[in-house]
């Protein structure tokens, strides 16, 4: 259970929030110590020990000033109550007057983010690449990839979201367009193009890396942190032709640059619906393929024909790919009316159909559906268990 110190000069506000917590499922998540007088909070702070320190401070400015005198002040995340609008990415302020569930969801988000920072960057044995793929367009690859990144990040893993789409469809959902243009303008060029140039310049004739040069490529100048999906990602390319010109070797080397950086538990790789050399590289470099299917005859038949073709083209390679594939039914409506396209194929998970996504005006809905997030969280917990079993 998470210990939260709540402080507001409005006793009515504090009591209303405590009453809501006690009457909801959040009573099993938060243990709240509340104050409406700064002096009472000061006495509480004086008696704190390392084992009794709260996990989160949520308070108005006068109370936070009191907290700053604590010897534990630098070790605990703080949320400042404000009556102004606050962006979703802001991890230091919280709007005081909004629906109570939204307030508590923000507490959870900050606590999870803090837990991730305490665990530090990835220093374990292995980074897993999860390729999100399908034999048919329109199955929701980007939706699944973004939500995979978000939920794995919320579970405390360090995640990189790798978007290999020729035309980036994530801008409205990640709000990256403006910031990426600003960053690229300041640097005097297209950062993604510069990174690809560095990778190609480090190739040696046998298509392996020259270790000394390769080690000097620093990912940080080319990446941004996106709190919406709890993951790092590349600053989007200005020149989309760079992606069209990427061959299989370029893509594999880009993936290896991320995995060998020692910073991430997972790389979530998203790619075009059209089967190209980038997609081939994702298939080969992935430890796990989340293979999406929709319960419609077009998708099932296209997948069946794809598998038939690749089984004939290279049986050994096809079997290697299929051994690491997890078949996930996306937009599941409660029952299946079509048979799966291959004998012996088993659906590992079902992600629900969300009617409100049919005509979406607010892009944030894609990352905030409680029903979808619940099922996605189950999938990510299963992936996490499998990862720990294979990297222990």
Order of alpha helices (4+ residues) and beta strands (2+ residues): beta-alpha-beta-alpha-beta-alpha-beta-beta-alpha-beta-alpha-beta-alpha-alpha-alpha-alpha-beta-beta-alpha-alpha-beta-alpha-beta-alpha-alpha-beta-beta-alpha
